[in-house]
Amino acid sequence: MASLSGGDALTAFSFDFSVDGETIPNVVEVNGIEKKTTTINTQSMTPDGKYVQAQMLGPNQVGTITLTVLATGDPTTTAWLMTGISGDFKTARKTGKLSYKDTTGSVVQTMEFQNIMVTGITYGDLKAGEASAISMKISMTFTEMSVS
């Protein structure tokens, strides 16, 4: 992990995303990494009649992440996408890893996602007479996230 000088911010020049060690080719964008927990509100009265409000953390919720990739026809990626969409949850759940890299290619931060699986695929627009790359937005959920 790169050390930062005073006033510096963690930046990423490039990144890669892998699933169970297999790098997903041509990732263009990573959006909406989100992990939340619920909050439980309690209200009570003390023995001397004072009203007390408190909050505590509840159970974790499922996290979400969206990747935009250029469609390549990569058989490993395609198989994993179709497994998740078809409902084969046992083999669809994998470990995902997002690595942020600096200008030298050194990893500056890694996010790991447990039990990540595809929940949706949206193909980009195609227009008659226009030559453009075919992109896909891959929506995924995960149960746990760690940052190192």
PyMOL commands that set and color helices and strands:
alter all, ss='L'
color gray80, all
select helices_A, chain A and resi 75-86+89-92
alter helices_A, ss='H'
color red, helices_A
select strands_A, chain A and resi 14-19+22-23+27-34+37-45+51-60+63-70+94-101+107-123+135-142+144-147
alter strands_A, ss='S'
color yellow, strands_A
deselect
rebuild
show_as cartoon
